[in-house]
Amino acid sequence: MNPFTYSIIPAKEADAVEISRLSLELGYPTGMEETRGVLARMLGSPSYFAVVASTGEGPLLGWAVAERRLMLESGESAELTGLVVASAARRLGVGSALVAAAEEWARANGFSSLRVRSNVTRAESHPFYEKLGFERAKTQHAYRKAL
């Protein structure tokens, strides 16, 4: 039984505090001001899609971001680049609803598929994506160099 009644709605700048709080639940300590700045840039661009799961009052239950990706070797694609669901709302359909909204955006923009990357350390998310019909395409290492 789902104790939450929620809607999937477009994100707005005022959601930055809650988006930052939810991101921290998954170990991404992005400050509220940084989140607000990035979110404002995303909301001002047709290349990004950002939605939240809202009860209408109180804390958000989750958020998702998808974007257009343009790569020389593979052309343009749609990718789910962020998905967070509050720990209290997991396994209640919130994540599936957020992904469905991203899929709808991708279809409406002419994409025939939606990609997602999932860190190997987030083992619980792998069966979630597979249950939604995603297929593992490859395994890779991600590198970062501080500048």
N, C-alpha and C positions, 0 to 999 in steps of 0.2 A: 504494500500500500504506500502510495506517495503522499507524504504529509505536506508537500509544497504544491501550490498552484502558481504557475509561472507562465510568462510569455517570452518568446525570443524576439527582441526588439533591437533596432540599430543602436550602437553605442553612441554616447555623446561625451563631450569633454568633462561634464560633471561626474561621469563614472570613473574618472581616473583614480580617485581614492580607493574605491572598491576593487578596481582592476589591479592596482598595486598590492592591495591586501591579499587578493586571491593568488597573485603571482608569487608572493612570499610563501604561501602554503606549499608550493612546489619547489621552493628553494631558489627563487629568482628575486633577490633583494633590490628591486628597482624602486627608487624613491618616487614619491607621489608627483613631484614637480617634473621629473624626467618622464614619467609615464604620461603626464598631462601633455607635455611637449610633443612626444612621439605620437600620441593619440590624435592630437590636433593636426599634425602633418598627414596622418593616415586618413582622417575624416575629410581632409581637403583634397584628396586624390582619388580619381576613379580606379586606380590600380589596386586599391585596398578595400576589403570588406570587413567590417568589425561589428559584431553583435554581442549582446549580453542576455543572460537569462535572468529576468527580473520578476520578483513577486509583486512589484508595484510599490512596496514599502519595505524598509529594512535592507539588509545586505543582499548584494547580488549573489546568485547561485553559481554563476560561471560566465565565461566569455570565450569568444573564438575570433580569430583573425585569419583571413585568407588573402592571397595576393596573386596578382599576375606576375609571372616570372618570365623574363626574356633572356635566353641563353643562346650564344652563337652555335653551339653544337646540337641543340635540340629544339630551338625555336621557342615559341611562347607556350606557357602552360599555367595551370592554376594550382596553387599549393596552399594547403592548410598549414599556416606557420605558427599558430598558437591556439591552444585549447586548454583551459583550466576549469575544473569544476570543484566547488567547495567540498571539503571532505564530508560534510554532513549531507550533501546532496548526491553523492556518488552512487551509482547503480540504481538510480531512479529514473533514468531516461533523459536527464538534462544534457549529458554529453552527446548522446545520439541526436537530440533535437538541435543542438548547436552545429553538429557536423551536417545534418540535413539542410540547415539554412545555408551553410557554405556550399554544399552541393548544388542547391537551387541557384545560388549566385553564379557558380561556375557554368552551369547549363545555360542560364540566361545570357551569359557573356560569350557563348559559342564554344566553350571547352567541352571536350568529350570525356575528360577524366579529371580527377582531383588527386593530387599527390599529398603525402604527409610523411614526415620524417619523425621517428620516435627513438629516443636515446635508449641504448641497450640496457641502461640501468633502470629504466621505467618498465620493467617486465610486465607489470599489471596492465599496461596500456596496449601491449601487443595483441592479446586476445580480443580486446575491445575493438580495435581497428579491423581485425580479421572478421569478427562477427558482423561488422558493418559492410563487409564485402571488399575491403582493401586486401591486396595481395602483396607480399614482400617482393620487392623488385631487386634490391641489392643490399649489401652490408658495406659500410665504409667507415673510415676514420675521419674525424674532424680535427683540424689543427687551427691554432690561433697563435699569433705573434703580437706581442705588445709593441706599440709604436709610440 
